[in-house]
Amino acid sequence: MIASSAFTGKTYAVLGLARSGLATVEALLASGATVTAWDNREEARAQVDGKVTFADPLEIELTGYESVIVSPGVPLNKHPIVVHAAQYGVPVIGDIELFAQARADLPEHKVVGITGTNGKSTTTALIKHIIETAGIPTLMGGNIGLPIMGRDPLPEGGVYVLELSSYQIDLTFSLDCDVAVLTNITPDHLDRYDGFQGYADSKERLFAMQSPGHEAIIAIEDAPSRAIAGRRRNAIGVRSTEAEGQQDWPALQGPHNAQNAVIAIQVARALEVPEGAIDKGLRTYPGLPHRMERIAEKDGVLFVNDSKATNATATAPALGAYPKIHWILGGLPKTNDLDDCAPYYNHVVAAYTIGQAGPMYARILSEAGKAVTESGTLDDAVRAAAAAARPGEVVMLSPACASFDQFSDYEARGDAFRRAVEGLSL
């Protein structure tokens, strides 16, 4: 785990004892800090019983506390911990800020921070893979992988590659990334912000924390991202068209992955990774589960799991990646339209709608002249799409919706898609 003298002798409150909360508690204790912790779940508290003082930070005086550490899932615009802590002048932070404070005690290293509405997980994993291909010690964390405070420090010369959601950035104040990345900004999570501009401002804070001379790499294919690039001195603006003609990247198909690749190339160059390692990394990148994941080919039909596409903006480039798609979509809608997907409707052979958004999406696509089956459930959609698809066509789950009407998360939805495909009798 990551321990630091920066925490020694100080007192912290930790609210929430899921994975990142547990890793935070253990790191603080190993650093010689005193910890008060709370989680409403008895089984979560049991994991640190005897190591901490149990008390809800909302119900105690916080005089003398260094900070209150919460998970990114705590809505700062609504949760009373923010006001309560402010009464005592105590900041509310996350584990990424704790990592930032610990950096001075770590072996010499660099940090790459990646944010954006869509594409940040693939970009993070791709950058990590390229660095690893070059033989440089690296790990990825933040919004992907294991909690950063629970990881062992990298040796000298290592690179930490962090995927950062807007929620995590909101809880971070001193993370000075050697390279900061923005993939794009489109409307999302607006229940947590004062309108779309508030959400965009949260993303921009990643760059505001950087020291002069540190690299800012920004994909400038949407207006908010272009505006941020225009405000950052020496920002490197990139476009997906810079990857045109590159076909030897099996796991990086589609225009969105072209953007991910272009960003990763620029990051690797900023880190002085040799060009040969960059080329090899792009060719050998295996992809991530639930993100344009090729899971099977049966009787000439390819089945693709893109369950991570939880909004129409994320789904659109997936539709652009293949010419003949049987599209499974629906779930808990974030918007009442599919406008971002409309430019790729000509790639859709037929659509199969599921979940709460099913009837609405069926109406939208029918009005656009597409053949639609209101399947309702994912299993029924897979069976119907597989029966209709012909050799050379693709059956793709790219829902353009959150999963929470029928599944616990997008991973569970993607796993269910895989099981349904494996169970087919073709």
C-alpha positions in Angstrom: 0.0 0.0 0.0 1.0 3.7 -0.3 2.1 5.1 3.1 3.4 8.6 3.7 4.9 10.7 6.5 2.5 13.4 5.3 -0.2 11.6 7.3 1.8 10.7 10.4 0.3 11.9 13.7 -2.8 13.4 12.0 -6.5 12.5 12.5 -8.8 11.6 9.7 -12.4 10.7 9.3 -13.4 8.2 6.6 -17.0 8.0 5.5 -17.8 4.8 3.5 -15.9 1.5 3.8 -16.2 0.0 0.3 -13.0 -0.8 -1.6 -11.5 2.7 -1.8 -12.5 3.5 1.8 -10.9 0.3 3.1 -7.7 0.9 1.2 -7.7 4.5 2.5 -8.1 3.4 6.1 -5.3 0.8 5.8 -2.9 3.3 4.2 -3.6 6.0 6.8 -3.0 3.5 9.7 0.2 2.3 8.1 1.3 5.9 8.0 0.8 6.4 11.7 -2.5 8.3 11.4 -5.5 8.1 13.7 -8.7 7.2 11.9 -12.4 7.6 12.7 -14.5 5.6 10.2 -18.1 4.9 9.5 -20.3 2.8 7.2 -23.9 2.0 7.7 -23.3 -1.6 6.8 -22.2 -3.7 9.8 -20.3 -6.2 7.6 -18.2 -3.3 6.2 -17.4 -2.0 9.7 -16.3 -5.5 10.7 -13.4 -5.4 8.3 -11.6 -2.7 10.3 -13.0 -3.5 13.8 -10.4 -2.9 16.4 -8.3 -0.7 14.2 -10.3 2.5 14.1 -12.8 4.5 16.2 -16.3 4.0 14.8 -18.4 7.2 14.6 -20.4 8.9 11.8 -18.5 12.1 10.8 -21.9 13.8 10.5 -22.6 13.3 14.2 -19.2 14.3 15.8 -17.2 17.5 16.3 -14.5 17.6 13.7 -12.2 20.1 15.4 -8.6 18.9 15.0 -9.4 16.6 12.0 -7.1 16.9 9.0 -9.9 16.0 6.5 -12.9 13.9 5.9 -12.4 11.3 3.1 -15.4 10.2 1.2 -16.0 8.0 -1.8 -16.7 9.7 -5.2 -20.3 8.4 -5.0 -21.1 10.9 -2.2 -23.1 13.7 -4.0 -21.3 16.9 -2.8 -24.2 19.1 -4.0 -26.6 17.3 -1.7 -24.8 15.4 1.1 -24.8 17.2 4.5 -21.2 16.2 5.2 -20.0 19.1 3.2 -21.8 21.7 5.3 -21.0 19.9 8.5 -17.2 19.7 7.8 -17.1 23.3 6.6 -18.3 24.4 10.1 -15.0 23.2 11.4 -12.9 24.3 8.5 -12.2 20.7 7.6 -11.9 19.8 3.8 -13.8 16.9 2.3 -11.5 15.0 0.0 -11.1 11.7 -1.9 -8.5 9.1 -2.1 -6.9 10.7 -5.2 -6.2 13.8 -3.1 -4.7 11.6 -0.5 -2.4 10.0 -3.2 -1.5 13.5 -4.3 -0.4 14.4 -0.8 1.6 11.2 -0.5 3.6 11.7 -3.8 6.5 13.5 -2.1 7.5 10.3 -0.3 7.2 8.1 -3.3 10.2 7.1 -5.5 10.6 9.6 -8.4 7.7 9.0 -10.8 5.2 10.6 -13.2 1.4 10.8 -13.2 -0.9 10.8 -16.2 -4.5 11.8 -15.4 -7.2 11.1 -17.9 -10.7 12.5 -17.7 -13.7 13.0 -20.1 -17.3 11.9 -20.5 -16.5 8.9 -22.8 -13.5 6.9 -23.7 -11.4 7.5 -20.6 -11.3 3.9 -19.5 -10.0 2.6 -22.8 -7.6 5.5 -23.1 -6.3 4.8 -19.6 -5.8 1.1 -20.3 -4.2 1.8 -23.7 -1.7 4.3 -22.3 -0.8 1.9 -19.5 -0.4 -1.0 -22.0 1.9 1.1 -24.2 4.0 2.2 -21.3 4.2 -1.4 -20.1 5.2 -2.5 -23.6 8.2 -0.1 -23.4 9.3 -1.9 -20.2 8.5 1.1 -17.9 7.0 0.3 -14.5 3.4 1.4 -14.5 0.0 0.8 -12.9 -3.5 2.2 -13.5 -5.9 3.3 -10.9 -8.5 5.9 -9.9 -11.8 5.1 -11.6 -10.4 1.9 -13.0 -8.7 -1.1 -11.4 -7.8 -1.3 -7.7 -7.9 1.6 -5.3 -4.7 3.6 -5.7 -3.9 3.8 -2.0 -4.0 0.0 -1.7 -1.3 -0.4 -4.4 2.4 -0.8 -3.8 4.5 2.2 -4.9 6.2 2.0 -8.2 10.0 1.9 -8.4 11.9 4.9 -9.5 10.9 6.0 -13.0 7.4 4.5 -12.8 4.3 6.1 -14.3 0.9 6.1 -12.5 -1.9 6.2 -15.0 -5.1 7.5 -13.4 -8.6 7.5 -14.8 -10.4 10.4 -13.1 -14.2 10.9 -13.1 -15.6 14.4 -12.5 -16.6 13.2 -9.0 -13.0 12.3 -8.2 -11.7 15.6 -9.5 -14.3 17.4 -7.3 -12.6 15.8 -4.3 -9.1 16.5 -5.4 -7.1 19.8 -4.9 -3.4 19.2 -5.4 -2.9 16.5 -8.0 -0.3 18.0 -10.3 -0.3 15.7 -13.3 2.8 15.5 -15.5 0.4 14.8 -18.3 -3.3 15.7 -18.1 -5.8 14.4 -20.7 -9.3 15.3 -21.7 -11.1 12.9 -24.1 -14.4 14.8 -24.6 -17.2 16.6 -22.8 -20.9 15.8 -23.4 -23.9 16.1 -21.1 -23.7 13.6 -18.2 -24.2 13.5 -14.5 -26.1 16.8 -14.6 -27.9 15.9 -11.4 -24.6 16.6 -9.6 -23.9 20.0 -11.1 -25.3 23.4 -11.7 -26.0 22.7 -15.3 -23.7 21.5 -18.1 -21.2 24.3 -17.5 -20.7 23.2 -14.0 -19.9 19.7 -15.2 -17.5 21.1 -17.8 -15.8 23.3 -15.1 -15.2 20.2 -13.0 -13.3 18.5 -15.8 -11.2 21.7 -16.4 -10.0 21.6 -12.8 -7.7 18.8 -13.7 -5.7 21.2 -15.8 -5.9 24.0 -13.3 -4.0 21.9 -10.8 -1.0 21.4 -13.2 2.3 23.2 -12.8 3.5 25.4 -15.7 5.3 23.3 -18.2 3.4 20.1 -17.6 1.6 18.7 -20.6 -2.1 19.1 -21.4 -3.5 16.8 -24.2 -7.0 17.6 -25.2 -9.2 16.0 -27.9 -10.8 19.1 -29.6 -13.7 17.5 -31.4 -16.4 19.1 -29.2 -16.9 22.7 -28.4 -16.5 22.5 -24.6 -13.2 20.7 -25.0 -12.0 23.2 -27.6 -12.8 26.0 -25.2 -10.8 24.4 -22.5 -7.8 23.8 -24.8 -8.0 27.5 -25.8 -7.6 28.5 -22.2 -4.6 26.2 -21.5 -1.3 27.6 -22.5 0.6 25.1 -24.8 -2.2 22.6 -24.8 -1.8 19.9 -27.5 -5.1 19.6 -29.4 -5.7 16.2 -31.2 -8.4 14.9 -33.5 -9.3 11.3 -34.4 -8.6 12.0 -38.1 -4.9 11.9 -37.2 -5.2 8.1 -37.0 -6.6 7.7 -40.6 -5.0 4.9 -42.5 -4.1 2.9 -39.4 -5.8 -0.5 -39.6 -3.4 -2.7 -37.7 -5.0 -2.1 -34.4 -7.5 -5.0 -33.9 -8.9 -3.9 -30.6 -9.2 -0.2 -31.6 -11.9 -0.2 -34.3 -14.2 2.7 -34.8 -13.8 6.5 -34.8 -13.9 6.8 -31.0 -11.0 4.3 -30.7 -9.1 6.3 -33.3 -9.4 9.3 -30.9 -8.3 7.1 -28.0 -5.3 5.9 -30.0 -4.3 9.5 -31.0 -4.4 10.6 -27.4 -2.4 7.6 -26.3 0.3 8.3 -28.9 0.6 11.9 -27.8 0.8 10.9 -24.1 3.5 8.3 -24.8 5.5 10.8 -26.8 5.2 13.3 -23.9 6.7 10.5 -21.7 9.4 9.9 -24.2 8.3 6.3 -24.9 10.2 5.0 -28.0 8.1 5.0 -31.3 8.7 1.3 -31.7 7.1 0.6 -28.3 4.1 2.8 -29.2 3.5 1.0 -32.5 3.8 -2.4 -30.8 1.5 -1.3 -28.0 -1.2 -0.2 -30.4 -1.0 -3.5 -32.3 -1.1 -5.7 -29.2 -3.6 -3.8 -27.0 -6.2 -6.5 -26.0 -9.1 -4.1 -25.2 -11.2 -3.9 -22.1 -14.3 -6.0 -21.1 -17.6 -4.4 -22.0 -16.0 -1.8 -24.3 -16.4 -2.9 -28.0 -15.4 -6.3 -26.7 -15.5 -9.0 -29.4 -16.9 -12.0 -27.5 -17.8 -14.6 -30.1 -18.3 -15.3 -33.8 -20.9 -17.8 -34.7 -21.8 -18.9 -38.2 -20.1 -15.8 -39.6 -21.9 -13.4 -37.2 -19.8 -11.3 -34.8 -21.1 -10.6 -31.3 -19.8 -7.4 -29.7 -20.3 -6.4 -26.0 -20.3 -2.6 -25.7 -22.3 -2.5 -22.4 -20.1 0.4 -21.1 -21.8 2.7 -23.6 -24.3 4.2 -21.1 -25.3 7.2 -23.2 -26.0 8.0 -26.9 -22.7 9.8 -27.3 -20.8 6.7 -26.3 -22.9 4.4 -28.5 -22.6 6.6 -31.7 -19.0 5.7 -32.6 -19.7 2.0 -31.8 -22.4 2.1 -34.5 -19.8 3.8 -36.8 -17.4 0.9 -36.4 -19.3 -1.7 -38.4 -21.4 -1.4 -41.6 -24.3 -3.9 -40.8 -25.4 -4.0 -37.2 -28.2 -5.7 -35.3 -28.4 -3.2 -32.5 -29.5 -4.1 -28.9 -30.2 -0.9 -26.9 -32.2 0.4 -24.0 -32.1 0.4 -20.2 -32.5 3.4 -17.8 -32.4 6.4 -20.1 -30.2 9.5 -19.4 -31.9 11.5 -22.2 -35.1 11.3 -24.2 -33.4 11.1 -27.6 -30.8 9.3 -29.7 -29.7 12.3 -31.7 -26.0 11.5 -31.5 -26.6 8.1 -33.0 -28.6 9.3 -35.9 -25.6 9.8 -38.3 -25.0 6.1 -38.1 -28.6 4.8 -38.6 -27.6 3.6 -42.0 -25.3 1.1 -40.3 -28.3 -0.4 -38.4 -29.9 -3.4 -40.1 -32.4 -3.8 -37.3 -32.8 -2.7 -33.6 -34.0 -4.6 -30.6 -35.0 -2.5 -27.6 -34.9 -3.5 -23.9 -35.7 -2.1 -20.5 -37.4 1.1 -19.5 -36.2 3.1 -22.5 -37.4 0.3 -24.9 -40.8 1.8 -26.0 -39.3 5.3 -26.4 -36.3 4.1 -28.4 -38.6 1.8 -30.5 -40.7 4.8 -31.4 -37.7 7.0 -32.3 -36.1 4.3 -34.5 -39.4 3.3 -36.2 -40.0 7.0 -37.1 -36.5 7.0 -38.6 -37.5 4.0 -40.8 -35.6 1.3 -39.0 -36.9 -2.2 -38.3 -37.5 -2.5 -34.6 -38.4 -5.4 -32.2 -39.5 -4.4 -28.7 -37.7 -7.4 -27.0 -38.1 -6.1 -23.4 -35.3 -8.3 -22.0 -31.7 -8.8 -23.0 -32.1 -12.6 -23.4 -35.0 -12.1 -25.9 -33.1 -9.4 -27.8 -30.1 -11.7 -28.2 -32.2 -14.5 -29.5 -34.1 -12.3 -31.9 -31.0 -10.6 -33.2 -29.0 -13.8 -33.6 -31.9 -15.4 -35.6 -32.1 -12.4 -37.9 -28.4 -11.7 -38.5 -26.6 -13.0 -41.6 -22.9 -13.9 -42.1 -20.8 -10.8 -42.2 -23.2 -8.9 -39.9 -22.7 -7.9 -36.2 -25.0 -8.3 -33.2 -24.0 -5.5 -30.8 -25.1 -4.6 -27.3 -24.5 -0.9 -27.1 -27.3 0.3 -24.9 -27.0 4.1 -24.8 -28.5 3.8 -21.3 -27.6 3.1 -17.7 -28.2 -0.4 -16.6 -30.0 0.1 -13.3 -33.5 -0.8 -14.4 -32.6 -4.4 -15.0 -29.0 -4.9 -13.8 -26.8 -3.9 -10.9 -24.2 -2.2 -13.2 -23.0 -2.2 -16.8 -20.6 -5.1 -16.0 -23.5 -7.3 -14.9 -25.3 -6.4 -18.1 -22.3 -7.2 -20.3 -21.8 -10.5 -18.5 -25.5 -11.3 -19.1 -25.0 -10.6 -22.8 -22.0 -12.9 -22.9 -24.0 -15.7 -21.2 -26.9 -15.2 -23.6 -24.6 -15.5 -26.6 -22.9 -18.5 -25.2 -26.3 -20.2 -24.8 -27.4 -19.7 -28.4 -28.0 -22.7 -30.5 -27.3 -21.6 -34.1 
